Structure formats: C-alpha cells, structure tokens
C-alpha cells in the first residue's frame, strides 16, 4: 500500500513539473485567427522579446507574437519552424512592423505567406 502511494506521489510530482514547463504568465489576449484565402493586415509589437511556449508532446516551440488587427490586440501562436517566422524576424530588423498575411489551408495543412 505504501509503495502504491509513493508511485502516485511521484507521478503527481512529475505532472507538476510538466505544468511549470508549459505555464504561461504573459498578457492574456485572444489568439489570432486568420481566414483561409483572405489577406489580413497585422501590426507586430516587437517592443519586447516574444514569449515562448514549448509543446512537450511534439517538441514544437511556439512564439507568442503580439499583433494588432485594426484596434484589436491578439497573440499569434507561431511555430518557430514556420518559414514565415524567420521572414518576419528579418523584416522586423529593418523596422517594418506592418505585414499582410495570407493563410492557405487549415489545421495541419495551414500555410502562411507574406504578401508584398
């Protein structure tokens, strides 16, 4: 019986550690939702480093990019392996903060493109 309690406690301790790894303490904003085959103009707030979130199941690292669409603020959860992330970072270095984004596909077939 004691051994079972220890296993249960160990499991719970491990789960607490996982929760700490994936917790988020930044500003709570709604996620940016783009429409398929529609160009959306966003303004990226690059005034501070983007927060990160690691999906422990898929080992994907996502950056939480604060953006505005018109007057509304959102967080764009963007995988760092997505080509648009590196393109956007390069343009942010040149002080460009306005972008036109085109989304094609949905779910795991989602692709983004910068529209010039």
N, C-alpha and C positions, 0 to 999 in steps of 0.2 A: 504494500500500500504506500509506504514512504517513497519507494522508487518511482511509482507512478506519479506522485505529487511532484517530485523533483523534475521528471520529464516534462510535466505540464508547465511548471515554472520556467524551465529552460526554454521551452517553446515560446512562452509568453514574453520572456526577456528578449529573445531574438526578434520577435514581432515588433516590440517597442523600438528596437534599434532600426529596423527597416522603416518604421514610420518616421523616425527622426531624419533618416536619409532623404525621404521623399516629401518632407513637410515644406510648406511654403509660407513665408512670413511677410511677403511684399504687399503692395496695394492690391486689393481685391477689385478687379474690373471684369466685365463680361468678356468672353472670348470673341475674337474677330471671326465672323462668319461671312465668307465670300460666296457670291453666287456663281455657279458654273457658267462659263462663256460670257461673263459680264466684266467689263473693266471697272475697277474700283480705285479711286484715288485716295491714298493714305498719306499721312504725315507722321514720320517716325520721330519719337522723342529720344534722341541719343545723348541727352544731357548727363546721363549716368550709365554705368555698365549695366547691361541686361542681366536680369536674374536668370538662373539656370534651374532646370528640373531634370532629374535622371529617372527614366523608366527602368526600374530594376529588372523587369521581366524581359524586355527587348534590348536592354543596354543602350537605348536611344537617349541622346542628350538633346533637350529642347531648350531654346532660349525664349524667354518671355519678353517679347518686344512690345513696348508701349506705343500704341499708334492712335491717331485720331482720324475719324471719317466725319468730315464736317465738324460739328461741335461735340460729337460723341467720342468718348475715350474707350479704348479696348486694349486687350492683351492679345497679341498674335503669337500663338504657340508654334514656334518654328524649329523644326529639326535642323541641327547644325550641319547635317549631311545633305540637306536640300540645297541644290545649286543656287537657288535664289538668295539664300542666306549670305553666301560669300559675295555674290554680285552686289547685294545691298550694302554689305560692310564696306566694300571698295568705294561705292558711291557716297556713303556716309563720310568717308575720309576726305572727300572733296567738298564737304559741307552740304551736299544735296540731302534734303530731308523729305521732299515730296516724291512719291512714286505712284505710278499707275500699274496695278497688278491685274493680271488676267489669270483666272483659275480655270483649268480644264480637268475633267474627270471628277470623281467623288471617292470618298473613303480611301482605300489603299492605292487607288489609281489617280489620286489628286496630283496635279502638276501646276506649278505657278510659273508665270513668265512676267518679266518686267517689260512694260510697253514704253517705248521711247516717244 
